[in-house]
Amino acid sequence: MTKDKNTNTKDNVLFGRENYIWMAIGLAVLALGFFLMAGGKSSDPKVFDPKEVYSTTRITIAPMLIIAGFIIEIFAIMKKPKQA
């Protein structure tokens, strides 16, 4: 018994449209997290400002966004595409 390779091409799709949408959302959340973690530039490089380096945004919010982005990416990869 041999199957024709061209008959089931639509059934063998690895990711559906919804998976790609979730992947794009995950990438956007990851990018936002990394952007927030990068922060701004100091006006005087010889002066250390602990408020700027150890801010809540850099220490707490940005890592949470990065972890959330990775969780969204895992969800997007594992989600089974809908059968058409």
N, C-alpha and C positions, 0 to 999 in steps of 0.2 A: 504494500500500500504506500503510494507516494502522494504527497500533497502538492498541489500547485502553489508555488511560492507567491504568486501574484493575487491569489484569491483573498487572503486574509491580511492584507497590508494595513488596513484601518484598525483591525483588532490588535495588532502588535505595537501600537503606539505606546512609547514609554511614559511620556508626560502629556497631560491634556492642557487645554487653555487655562483652566483654573490653577493648575500647578505652577505654570509660568507666572501668573498674576501673583500668587503667594510668594514665589521666589523673588519677584521684583519688589514686593513689599518688604521682605526680609532684607534684601540688599539696601533698601532705602533706610531702614531702621539701623542697620549696621553702619552705614555711612554717617548717619546723624550721630550715632554714639561715638565714632572715631573723631568726628569733627568737634564734638563737645569736649572730648578728652584732650584734643590738641590745644585748645585755648588760644589766648592772645599773646602778643609779644610785649615784653616789658619795655618801658620807655628808657630806663637806664639799666643796661645789662650788668652793672657792678652792684646793684642793689637787689637783695633777696627779699621778696614780698611773700610771706607764708600764706597770707589770705588769698593770693592769686593762685599759688601752686596747690594748696590744700583746700580748695573751695569744694562745696557740696556738689557742684556740677561735675567737676573732674573726678572726685573720689567716689561718689555714690551714683549719681544719675547716669553718667556715661557708661560705666561698666554694666549697669542694669540694662541699658538699651542694647549694648553689644550682646549680652547673654540672651536677651529677648529676640534679637535678630537671628542668632544662631538657632534658637528653638523654632522660630518661624521657618527657617531654611530646612531644618530636619522635618518639620511637619509637611512642608511643600514637597519634599522628596518622597516621603513615605505615603502621602495621600494617594489613594488609588484613583485613577482618572475615571470619570463617568463613561459608561458604555453608550455609544450613540445608537 
